[in-house]
Amino acid sequence: MKSPVLIVGHVTQDLIDGQVRLGGAAAYIALALSACGQDVALVTRAPNEPLLQPLSSNPRIHLHRLASDTITTFRHHFEKGQRQLNLDACAADITVNDIPSKWRNFPVVFLVPVSGECRLELLSAFPESELIIGMQGWLRTVSTGGRIKPYEPPEALLTARMLAVTLSAEDHPEANAFAKRMAEHCRLIALTRGEQAITIYEKLGQSNLPVKPVQHVHDTNGAGDVFTALLGLQIMAGNPVNIAVSQAAQGTARYVEKGMTGLNGIQSINERSHSNISAKKRIRTLIANSEVPEDPRHADNTLEWLLRLEPKADEALQIAAIAHDIDRATPERVRREDYPDYDTFKAAHARRGARLLRGILEDCMIESTVVQEACRLVVAHETGGDFRSNLLKDADSISYFDVNLPLYSQRNTWQETTRRTIWGYQRLSVRAKKIVKHINYDQKELVRLIKNIIQM
């Protein structure tokens, strides 16, 4: 199997307007990823029925069907213009022991229950994998008569460390509160609201991404699951959060307009990408333990600014953007008090970061030319000196103003904040200074500080 992704969850039988349809997040995600040319491994529980033929006959979907006398069945109907769901039948849960051992170390795992069937033990069953979670099935319970109603998610889910989580405002009236809480432990939470803006939650805050209306509706069933699939694909490709969410939303719109054929041409990940995914996960895991709270967001924000400055930035530049401050995330970090001046301290910080990065990249068997260039860029990220290292220096410096400054000012004296901010502004290129000029702050004293520095 080439470049596999693991998907775990029930496929379902959906009864809609007198029709019987294949459904379930696991099925939609498997079909969406395969339409993009991505190989997937799917673990589900269902009888051997003709309904599963689109999955079992797809050469890119490797189906591990757990024996069951029952297929999970949802009945869709509308009351007062709103869709209502009834759970008419439910297959047994899926446990860790149900996952083939050879599939447990795949780089990316989608856990996407429809009725809580993915046991919570699965959240910790893939220590080498990035987890992408579809929340919907953990936000449901069944009332009298099989009616689906909102349900409080388990505490273990709200506090688990995951790469990305998707949920819909329709899933639960408290979806916004759940997303905010989970953002403390996850890189990205995406809350969808149909045709309205998608809210992106991260550890340091939230933002809204407008959604363009579709021109023609072919099928809306499974659209949220397709969004989850495409978001995972974009993150696996190394795209920063805003770009990943935007691209996933655009791909989902094509699905709504054209069905699965609308996804043709969206690029899958390859073997080289898997090595890079593993390396980036190790880098981000290390940075997540930094004593500096904004470091994880700063790493991704630096990547975002790099891609705004140079949309065609290659893999070495992107890795260096994420890892440039990796030295700060270790107990043995380089410390300012051990050096005679700030520039000498920063140079030592950059050199040690490059050494740490080299070890990670070589362990992940990254191509040697990428290793050499990424490490060179980290060494040079504080000073620049050529076009590529200047790009990284600008992205890092802009991110200080975009992400770090408000929290830096809370931890340090005003004198130190002013000194550090002047130092950061002076190393910006003319282009970067124009960008920083338009960054806004809630704190009036920071607005005045930036204005005064610009006028110096």
C-alpha positions in Angstrom: 0.0 0.0 0.0 1.5 3.4 -1.0 1.4 6.4 1.3 -1.5 5.1 3.4 -3.9 6.9 5.7 -5.9 5.1 8.3 -9.7 5.8 8.8 -11.6 4.3 11.7 -15.4 4.5 12.1 -18.7 2.9 11.1 -20.0 3.1 7.6 -23.7 3.5 7.6 -26.9 2.7 5.8 -28.8 6.0 5.4 -32.5 6.0 4.6 -33.2 9.3 2.8 -36.5 10.2 1.0 -37.2 6.5 0.3 -33.7 5.8 -0.9 -31.0 3.6 0.7 -27.6 5.2 0.6 -24.1 4.4 1.8 -23.1 6.9 4.4 -21.1 7.6 7.5 -18.0 9.9 7.9 -15.6 7.0 7.4 -17.2 6.2 4.0 -17.3 9.8 2.8 -13.7 10.4 3.9 -12.4 7.3 2.3 -14.2 8.0 -1.0 -13.0 11.7 -0.9 -9.4 10.9 -0.3 -9.4 8.1 -2.9 -10.9 10.6 -5.4 -7.9 12.8 -4.7 -5.6 9.8 -5.5 -4.8 9.0 -1.9 -4.5 5.4 -0.7 -6.5 4.7 2.5 -6.9 1.9 5.0 -10.5 1.7 6.4 -11.5 -0.2 9.5 -15.2 -0.4 10.0 -17.9 -2.8 11.3 -20.7 -4.0 9.0 -22.1 -7.0 7.2 -20.9 -8.0 3.8 -23.6 -6.1 1.9 -23.8 -4.8 -1.7 -24.2 -1.3 -0.2 -20.4 -1.4 0.6 -19.4 -2.1 -3.0 -18.2 1.5 -3.7 -15.6 0.9 -1.0 -14.7 -2.8 -1.5 -14.2 -2.3 -5.3 -12.2 0.9 -5.0 -8.5 0.0 -5.7 -7.3 2.8 -3.4 -9.4 1.8 -0.4 -8.1 -1.2 1.6 -11.1 -2.3 3.5 -10.9 -4.2 6.8 -14.5 -5.1 7.6 -15.1 -6.4 11.1 -17.8 -9.0 11.2 -21.3 -7.8 12.2 -24.9 -8.9 11.8 -26.0 -5.3 11.8 -25.1 -2.2 9.8 -25.5 1.1 11.6 -28.6 2.7 10.1 -29.8 6.3 10.2 -33.2 7.4 9.1 -33.3 11.0 7.8 -36.5 13.1 7.9 -37.4 16.7 8.1 -39.5 18.5 10.7 -40.3 22.2 10.3 -37.6 22.5 7.6 -34.9 21.0 9.7 -33.2 17.6 9.3 -33.9 15.1 12.0 -32.1 11.8 12.5 -33.2 8.5 14.0 -30.8 5.7 14.8 -32.6 2.5 13.8 -29.7 0.1 14.3 -26.1 0.3 15.5 -23.2 -2.1 15.0 -20.8 -2.8 17.9 -17.9 -0.6 18.9 -14.4 -0.5 17.4 -11.6 -1.2 19.8 -7.8 -1.0 19.7 -7.6 -4.8 19.2 -9.7 -4.4 16.0 -7.0 -2.4 14.3 -4.6 -4.6 12.3 -1.1 -4.3 13.9 0.5 -3.4 10.5 -1.8 -0.4 10.3 -1.1 1.1 13.7 1.9 3.1 12.8 0.5 5.0 9.8 1.5 8.7 9.9 -2.1 10.0 9.8 -5.2 8.5 11.5 -8.8 9.8 11.1 -11.0 8.8 14.0 -14.5 9.6 12.8 -17.4 7.9 14.7 -21.0 8.4 13.8 -22.5 7.2 17.1 -19.6 7.1 19.6 -18.4 3.7 18.3 -14.7 4.6 18.4 -13.6 3.6 21.9 -11.8 6.4 23.7 -8.8 4.1 24.1 -8.1 4.8 20.4 -7.1 8.3 21.2 -3.9 7.0 22.7 -3.4 4.0 20.5 -1.4 5.7 17.8 1.6 7.4 19.5 3.5 7.7 16.2 0.6 9.1 14.3 -1.1 12.5 13.8 -4.8 12.3 14.8 -7.5 14.0 12.9 -10.9 13.8 14.6 -14.4 14.2 13.4 -16.3 15.2 16.6 -19.9 14.6 15.4 -20.2 11.0 16.6 -19.0 11.9 20.1 -21.6 14.7 20.4 -24.6 12.4 19.9 -26.8 10.2 22.1 -30.1 8.4 21.4 -33.3 9.3 23.1 -36.6 7.5 23.2 -37.6 6.2 19.8 -34.1 6.3 18.5 -34.1 10.1 18.0 -30.6 11.6 17.9 -30.0 14.5 20.3 -26.9 16.5 21.4 -24.7 14.9 24.0 -21.8 16.2 26.2 -18.5 14.9 24.9 -16.3 12.8 27.1 -13.7 14.6 29.2 -10.9 12.5 27.6 -11.8 13.9 24.2 -11.7 17.5 25.3 -8.3 17.2 26.8 -6.6 14.9 24.2 -3.7 16.1 22.1 -4.6 16.0 18.4 -3.5 17.5 15.2 -6.9 18.7 14.0 -10.6 18.5 14.9 -13.7 19.3 12.9 -17.2 19.9 14.2 -20.3 21.7 13.1 -22.4 24.2 14.9 -25.3 21.9 14.1 -23.8 19.1 16.1 -24.2 20.7 19.5 -25.4 24.0 20.9 -22.2 24.3 22.9 -19.9 23.5 20.0 -18.2 26.9 20.3 -17.3 26.3 23.9 -16.0 22.8 23.1 -13.8 24.1 20.3 -12.3 26.8 22.5 -11.4 24.3 25.2 -9.9 21.7 22.8 -7.8 24.4 21.2 -5.6 24.3 24.3 -4.4 20.9 23.3 -4.8 20.8 19.5 -3.1 22.6 16.7 -6.4 23.4 14.9 -10.1 23.2 15.5 -12.4 24.0 12.6 -16.0 24.8 13.4 -18.2 24.9 10.3 -21.6 26.6 10.0 -22.9 25.5 6.6 -22.6 28.4 4.2 -21.5 30.8 6.9 -17.9 31.5 7.9 -15.7 28.8 9.3 -14.2 29.6 12.7 -10.6 28.5 13.2 -9.6 28.0 16.8 -6.0 27.8 17.9 -4.2 28.0 21.2 -3.7 31.8 21.0 -7.1 32.8 19.6 -9.6 32.4 16.8 -10.4 33.8 13.4 -13.2 33.5 10.8 -12.7 32.4 7.3 -15.5 33.4 4.9 -17.1 30.7 2.7 -18.0 31.4 -0.9 -21.5 30.3 -1.8 -21.8 27.4 -4.3 -23.4 28.1 -7.7 -25.2 24.8 -8.1 -26.0 22.1 -5.4 -25.5 18.6 -6.6 -25.3 17.0 -3.1 -24.8 18.3 0.4 -24.9 14.9 2.2 -21.4 14.2 3.5 -20.1 17.7 2.9 -18.8 18.1 6.4 -17.0 14.8 6.1 -15.5 15.7 2.8 -14.2 18.9 4.5 -12.6 16.8 7.2 -10.9 14.7 4.5 -9.6 17.7 2.5 -8.5 19.5 5.6 -6.4 16.5 6.6 -4.9 16.3 3.1 -4.0 20.0 3.2 -2.4 19.7 6.6 -0.5 16.5 5.6 0.9 18.5 2.6 2.4 20.9 5.1 0.2 23.9 4.5 -0.3 26.4 7.3 -3.6 26.6 9.1 -5.4 29.4 7.1 -4.3 28.0 3.8 -5.3 24.5 4.7 -8.8 25.5 5.9 -9.3 27.7 2.8 -8.3 25.0 0.4 -10.4 22.4 2.1 -13.4 24.8 2.0 -12.9 25.4 -1.7 -12.6 21.6 -2.4 -15.8 21.0 -0.4 -17.6 23.5 -2.5 -16.6 21.6 -5.6 -17.9 18.4 -4.0 -21.3 20.1 -3.3 -21.5 21.3 -6.9 -20.2 18.2 -8.7 -20.0 15.2 -6.2 -16.9 13.2 -5.8 -15.8 13.9 -9.4 -15.3 17.5 -8.3 -12.3 16.4 -6.2 -10.3 15.0 -9.1 -7.1 16.9 -9.5 -6.6 17.6 -5.8 -3.1 16.3 -5.0 -2.6 13.4 -2.7 0.5 12.9 -0.5 3.5 10.9 -1.6 6.1 8.8 0.1 8.4 11.8 0.5 5.6 13.7 2.0 5.2 11.0 4.7 8.8 11.4 5.8 8.2 15.2 6.0 5.0 14.7 7.9 6.8 12.5 10.5 9.6 15.1 10.8 7.2 18.0 11.2 5.2 16.1 13.8 8.4 15.5 15.8 9.3 19.2 15.5 5.9 20.4 16.5 5.7 17.9 19.4 9.0 19.2 20.8 7.9 22.9 20.3 4.6 22.2 22.1 6.7 21.6 25.3 8.3 25.0 25.2 8.3 27.1 28.3 7.4 30.0 26.0 3.6 29.7 25.5 3.4 31.3 22.1 6.1 29.2 20.5 3.8 26.6 18.9 1.7 29.4 17.3 4.8 31.4 16.4 6.2 28.4 14.5 3.1 27.9 12.4 2.6 31.6 12.0 6.2 32.0 10.7 5.3 29.3 8.1 2.2 31.2 7.2 4.1 34.5 6.7 6.8 32.7 4.7 4.2 31.4 2.3 2.6 34.8 2.0 6.0 36.3 1.1 7.0 33.4 -1.2 4.0 31.1 -2.1 6.4 28.6 -3.8 8.7 28.2 -0.8 10.2 24.7 -1.0 10.3 22.0 1.7 13.6 23.1 3.2 12.3 26.6 3.8 9.0 25.4 5.2 10.7 23.0 7.7 13.1 25.8 8.7 10.2 28.1 9.3 8.6 25.7 11.7 11.8 24.7 13.4 13.8 27.9 13.6 13.2 28.4 17.4 13.4 24.7 18.3 16.3 25.4 20.7 13.8 27.3 23.0 11.7 24.1 23.5 14.4 22.1 25.4 15.5 22.4 29.0 19.1 22.9 27.8 18.1 25.9 25.8 20.6 28.7 25.2 20.1 31.4 27.8 20.6 35.1 27.4 22.5 35.5 30.7 25.3 33.2 29.4 26.3 35.6 26.6 27.9 39.0 26.6 25.4 40.6 24.2 22.0 39.9 22.5 23.4 39.2 19.0 25.9 36.6 20.3 23.1 34.9 22.3 20.8 34.8 19.2 23.6 33.3 17.1 24.2 30.5 19.6 20.4 29.9 19.8 20.3 29.5 16.0 23.3 27.1 15.8 21.9 24.9 18.6 18.5 24.8 16.9 20.2 23.7 13.7 21.9 20.8 15.5 18.6 19.7 17.0 16.9 19.9 13.7 19.5 17.9 11.9 19.1 15.0 14.3 15.3 14.9 13.8 15.5 15.2 10.0 18.2 12.5 9.7 16.2 10.2 12.0 13.2 10.6 9.7 15.3 9.9 6.7 14.7 13.2 5.0 16.6 13.7 1.8 20.1 14.9 2.5 19.9 18.1 0.4 16.8 19.2 2.3 18.5 18.4 5.6 21.5 20.5 4.7 19.5 23.5 3.4 17.0 23.5 6.3 19.8 23.5 8.9 21.7 26.2 7.0 18.6 28.3 7.0 18.0 27.9 10.7 21.6 28.9 11.4 21.1 32.1 9.3 17.5 32.9 10.4 18.6 35.7 12.8 20.9 37.4 10.4 19.9 36.5 6.8 22.5 37.2 4.2 21.0 35.7 1.0 17.5 35.7 -0.6 16.3 32.5 1.1 17.6 33.2 4.6 16.3 36.8 4.3 12.8 35.4 3.5 12.9 33.3 6.7 14.3 36.2 8.8 11.4 38.4 7.5 8.8 35.8 8.2 10.1 35.2 11.7 10.3 38.9 12.4 6.8 39.7 11.2 5.5 36.8 13.3 7.1 38.4 16.4 4.8 41.4 15.8 1.8 39.3 14.8 1.9 36.7 17.5 4.7 37.1 20.1 4.7 40.8 21.1 1.5 40.9 23.2 2.6 38.0 25.3 6.2 39.1 25.4 5.1 42.4 26.9 3.2 40.6 29.6 6.2 38.6 30.7 8.8 41.3 30.6 9.3 44.9 31.7 8.3 47.7 29.4 11.9 48.6 29.0 12.8 45.1 27.8 9.7 45.0 25.6 10.7 48.3 23.9 14.3 47.1 23.4 13.3 43.8 21.9 10.7 45.4 19.6 13.1 48.1 18.4 15.7 45.3 17.6 13.0 43.3 15.8 11.8 46.2 13.7 15.3 47.3 12.7 16.0 43.9 11.1 12.9 44.0 9.0 13.2 44.5 5.2 11.4 47.5 3.7 8.7 45.1 2.5 8.2 43.6 5.9 8.1 47.0 7.6 5.1 47.9 5.4 3.4 44.7 6.6 4.1 45.3 10.3 2.7 48.8 10.0 -0.8 47.4 9.4 -0.8 44.9 12.3 -3.3 45.9 14.9 -3.3 45.4 18.7 -6.0 45.5 21.4 -3.5 47.0 23.9 -3.2 50.8 23.3 0.3 50.9 24.7 1.5 48.5 22.0 -0.2 50.6 19.3 1.7 53.6 20.6 5.0 51.7 20.9 4.8 50.5 17.2 3.9 54.0 16.1 6.8 55.6 17.9 9.3 53.0 16.6 8.1 53.5 13.0 8.7 57.3 13.4 12.2 56.9 14.9 
